[in-house]
Amino acid sequence: MRETFDEALAGVKVGLVRADSGFYTNHILSTLEERSVPYIIAAKAYANLKNEIHGMKDWVEVCPGIAVKEWRHQPANPKAKARRHIVVRKQTSRRPQAAGKLLFEDLPDYRFSLYVTNLDLPLDQIWNIYNTRADCENRIRELKQDFGLDAFCLQDFWATEASFRFIMVAYNLISLFRHFALNSHNQATLATLRSYCFAIGAWTSHHARKRVLKLSLPRQKRPWMDSIFQIEARPPPFAYPTA
């Protein structure tokens, strides 16, 4: 995280950090607070948190079947500070597709989502802001399925780190190509690009003492293929996802 802030984001003001429950540690939260970085992080349903949630009353219903509640949770660790926690309760009988965790066997009709934040915003707004992070999961899935991100592990840690970074570079290059070649912001996968741009029947012949590459393309696709060879370099920033 320090490397991300100090090198990749050097000189950039970070407006918000959103993260899943794997980042719910006092060390990470304290680091973000020391840097004065706003955050919304999913909280793990530890036993002490569950005990506090189970006895809660005066829930605020923000829409049918969904209620919210906030409190300041003080961890057992005396070095940890009390932080603003938010819980979202979803009633599955009214919202069958509701996400969340079943925390209590005696409350089978409810699913719960927990968050910790240092933002001073209304509860439902914090929940909505956190939910807008879903697109990053699509990038992770694409990196795994198309670039083999989870299919290698070298003996040396730094060798694995170098391979990981080269995959990030490859993804970003393909993202640039996808943007300029397809002239579309649709997130075509690498498999789609391969079949649409690269896997094209071709053969060579000779004409006027020159070797000619002939591509098997339908007539309506020929102007598009010509444009690929005329892509001009453009300076950043680019307004589309990169890894």
C-alpha positions as CSV (number, residue, x, y, z in Angstrom):
1,M,0.0,0.0,0.0
2,R,2.8,2.4,0.8
3,E,4.4,1.6,-2.5
4,T,1.1,2.3,-4.3
5,F,0.7,5.7,-2.6
6,D,4.4,6.8,-2.7
7,E,5.3,5.6,-6.2
8,A,2.4,4.7,-8.5
9,L,0.2,7.6,-7.1
10,A,3.0,10.0,-6.3
11,G,1.6,13.6,-6.6
12,V,-1.9,12.3,-7.0
13,K,-4.6,13.1,-4.4
14,V,-6.6,10.0,-3.5
15,G,-10.2,10.8,-2.8
16,L,-11.3,7.4,-1.5
17,V,-10.0,3.9,-0.8
18,R,-12.5,1.1,-1.1
19,A,-11.5,-2.4,-0.2
20,D,-12.9,-5.8,0.8
21,S,-12.6,-7.4,4.2
22,G,-9.1,-8.7,3.6
23,F,-8.0,-5.1,4.4
24,Y,-9.9,-4.9,7.6
25,T,-6.9,-4.7,10.0
26,N,-5.9,-2.0,12.5
27,H,-2.5,-1.6,10.8
28,I,-4.1,-0.7,7.4
29,L,-6.8,1.5,8.9
30,S,-4.2,3.4,10.9
31,T,-2.0,3.8,7.9
32,L,-4.8,5.3,5.9
33,E,-5.7,7.6,8.8
34,E,-2.1,8.8,9.2
35,R,-2.2,9.8,5.5
36,S,-5.6,11.4,5.9
37,V,-7.1,9.2,3.2
38,P,-10.8,8.7,3.3
39,Y,-11.8,5.0,3.2
40,I,-14.7,2.6,3.2
41,I,-13.7,-1.0,3.9
42,A,-15.8,-4.1,4.4
43,A,-15.5,-5.4,8.0
44,K,-15.1,-9.0,9.0
45,A,-17.9,-10.4,11.1
46,Y,-15.8,-11.2,14.2
47,A,-17.6,-12.5,17.3
48,N,-17.5,-9.2,19.1
49,L,-19.0,-7.4,16.2
50,K,-21.7,-10.0,15.8
51,N,-22.6,-9.6,19.5
52,E,-23.1,-5.9,19.2
53,I,-25.2,-6.3,16.0
54,H,-27.4,-8.9,17.4
55,G,-28.7,-6.7,20.2
56,M,-29.2,-3.6,18.1
57,K,-32.5,-1.8,18.0
58,D,-33.9,1.3,16.3
59,W,-32.9,0.3,12.8
60,V,-33.4,2.9,10.1
61,E,-35.2,1.6,7.1
62,V,-33.9,3.3,3.9
63,C,-36.1,1.3,1.5
64,P,-38.4,-1.7,1.8
65,G,-36.5,-4.7,3.2
66,I,-33.2,-2.8,3.8
67,A,-32.3,-1.1,7.1
68,V,-29.1,0.4,8.3
69,K,-27.5,1.2,11.7
70,E,-24.2,2.7,12.8
71,W,-22.1,2.7,16.0
72,R,-18.5,3.3,17.1
73,H,-16.8,0.0,17.7
74,Q,-14.0,-0.2,20.2
75,P,-11.8,-3.3,19.6
76,A,-10.4,-5.3,22.5
77,N,-6.9,-4.2,21.5
78,P,-6.2,-1.1,23.7
79,K,-3.9,0.3,21.0
80,A,-6.8,0.3,18.4
81,K,-9.0,3.3,18.3
82,A,-12.8,3.3,18.1
83,R,-14.0,3.7,14.5
84,R,-17.4,4.3,12.8
85,H,-18.9,1.0,11.8
86,I,-22.0,0.6,9.6
87,V,-24.2,-2.5,9.2
88,V,-26.8,-3.0,6.5
89,R,-29.6,-5.5,7.2
90,K,-31.4,-7.1,4.3
91,Q,-34.6,-9.0,4.6
92,T,-34.6,-11.9,2.2
93,S,-38.3,-12.5,2.3
94,R,-38.8,-9.1,0.8
95,R,-35.6,-9.1,-1.3
96,P,-34.8,-12.7,-2.3
97,Q,-31.6,-11.6,-4.3
98,A,-30.1,-9.6,-1.5
99,A,-26.4,-10.2,-0.9
100,G,-24.7,-10.4,2.4
101,K,-23.9,-13.0,5.1
102,L,-26.2,-15.0,7.3
103,L,-24.8,-14.1,10.7
104,F,-27.4,-15.5,13.1
105,E,-29.2,-18.8,13.0
106,D,-32.1,-17.3,15.0
107,L,-32.5,-14.6,12.3
108,P,-32.6,-16.7,9.1
109,D,-34.6,-14.1,7.2
110,Y,-31.8,-11.5,7.3
111,R,-28.5,-11.0,5.5
112,F,-25.9,-8.5,6.8
113,S,-23.1,-6.4,5.3
114,L,-20.6,-4.6,7.6
115,Y,-18.4,-1.6,6.8
116,V,-15.9,0.6,8.6
117,T,-15.3,4.2,7.4
118,N,-13.8,7.6,8.4
119,L,-16.3,9.5,6.2
120,D,-18.9,11.7,7.7
121,L,-21.7,10.9,5.2
122,P,-25.2,9.4,5.6
123,L,-25.4,5.7,6.1
124,D,-27.2,4.8,2.8
125,Q,-24.8,7.0,0.8
126,I,-21.7,5.2,2.2
127,W,-23.3,1.8,1.3
128,N,-24.1,3.0,-2.2
129,I,-20.6,4.4,-2.7
130,Y,-19.0,1.1,-1.6
131,N,-21.3,-0.9,-4.0
132,T,-20.0,1.1,-7.0
133,R,-16.6,-0.7,-6.8
134,A,-17.8,-3.8,-8.5
135,D,-16.0,-3.2,-11.8
136,C,-12.6,-4.0,-10.3
137,E,-13.7,-7.6,-9.9
138,N,-14.2,-7.8,-13.7
139,R,-10.6,-6.6,-14.2
140,I,-9.4,-9.3,-11.8
141,R,-11.4,-12.0,-13.5
142,E,-10.1,-10.9,-16.9
143,L,-6.5,-11.0,-15.6
144,K,-7.0,-14.5,-14.3
145,Q,-8.9,-15.9,-17.3
146,D,-7.0,-14.2,-20.2
147,F,-3.6,-13.5,-18.8
148,G,-3.0,-16.4,-16.4
149,L,-2.5,-14.2,-13.4
150,D,-3.3,-17.0,-10.9
151,A,-1.5,-19.7,-12.9
152,F,2.1,-19.1,-11.9
153,C,4.3,-19.0,-8.8
154,L,8.1,-18.9,-9.0
155,Q,10.4,-20.0,-6.3
156,D,11.7,-16.5,-5.6
157,F,9.3,-13.9,-4.3
158,W,10.7,-11.0,-6.4
159,A,10.7,-13.1,-9.6
160,T,7.0,-13.7,-9.0
161,E,6.6,-10.0,-8.4
162,A,8.4,-9.2,-11.7
163,S,6.2,-11.6,-13.6
164,F,3.1,-10.1,-12.0
165,R,4.1,-6.7,-13.1
166,F,4.9,-7.8,-16.7
167,I,1.3,-9.2,-16.8
168,M,0.0,-5.8,-15.7
169,V,2.0,-4.1,-18.5
170,A,0.6,-6.7,-21.0
171,Y,-2.9,-6.0,-19.9
172,N,-2.5,-2.2,-20.2
173,L,-1.0,-2.6,-23.7
174,I,-3.9,-4.8,-24.8
175,S,-6.3,-2.2,-23.2
176,L,-4.7,0.5,-25.4
177,F,-5.0,-1.7,-28.5
178,R,-8.6,-2.5,-27.7
179,H,-9.4,1.2,-27.4
180,F,-7.8,2.3,-30.6
181,A,-8.3,-0.8,-32.7
182,L,-12.0,-1.4,-31.9
183,N,-12.8,2.3,-31.4
184,S,-15.1,1.3,-28.6
185,H,-15.2,1.4,-24.8
186,N,-16.8,-2.0,-24.6
187,Q,-14.6,-4.3,-22.6
188,A,-13.9,-7.0,-25.2
189,T,-11.9,-9.9,-23.6
190,L,-8.6,-11.0,-24.9
191,A,-10.2,-14.1,-26.4
192,T,-12.6,-11.8,-28.4
193,L,-9.7,-9.7,-29.6
194,R,-7.8,-12.8,-30.6
195,S,-10.6,-14.1,-32.8
196,Y,-11.7,-10.7,-34.1
197,C,-8.2,-9.1,-34.8
198,F,-5.5,-11.7,-34.8
199,A,-7.0,-15.1,-35.8
200,I,-7.6,-14.2,-39.5
201,G,-6.9,-16.5,-42.4
202,A,-4.1,-15.3,-44.5
203,W,-1.6,-16.3,-47.2
204,T,1.3,-14.8,-49.2
205,S,1.6,-14.4,-52.9
206,H,3.8,-12.5,-55.3
207,H,2.8,-9.5,-57.4
208,A,5.0,-7.3,-59.4
209,R,8.1,-9.0,-57.9
210,K,6.8,-8.2,-54.4
211,R,5.6,-10.5,-51.7
212,V,2.0,-9.6,-50.8
213,L,0.1,-10.6,-47.6
214,K,-3.5,-11.4,-48.4
215,L,-6.1,-11.5,-45.6
216,S,-9.4,-13.3,-45.7
217,L,-11.7,-10.5,-44.8
218,P,-15.3,-9.7,-45.7
219,R,-15.5,-6.5,-47.6
220,Q,-17.3,-4.5,-44.9
221,K,-14.4,-5.2,-42.5
222,R,-11.6,-4.1,-44.7
223,P,-11.7,-0.3,-43.9
224,W,-11.6,-1.3,-40.2
225,M,-8.5,-3.5,-40.8
226,D,-6.8,-0.6,-42.7
227,S,-7.4,1.7,-39.8
228,I,-5.5,-0.6,-37.4
229,F,-2.3,0.0,-39.4
230,Q,-2.9,3.7,-39.2
231,I,-3.2,4.0,-35.4
232,E,-1.3,7.1,-34.2
233,A,0.3,7.4,-30.8
234,R,-1.6,9.6,-28.4
235,P,-0.4,11.0,-25.1
236,P,-2.1,10.0,-21.8
237,P,-4.2,10.3,-19.8
238,F,-6.6,7.6,-21.2
239,A,-10.2,7.5,-20.0
240,Y,-10.6,3.7,-19.7
241,P,-9.7,1.0,-17.2
242,T,-6.1,-0.2,-16.8
243,A,-4.6,-2.6,-14.3
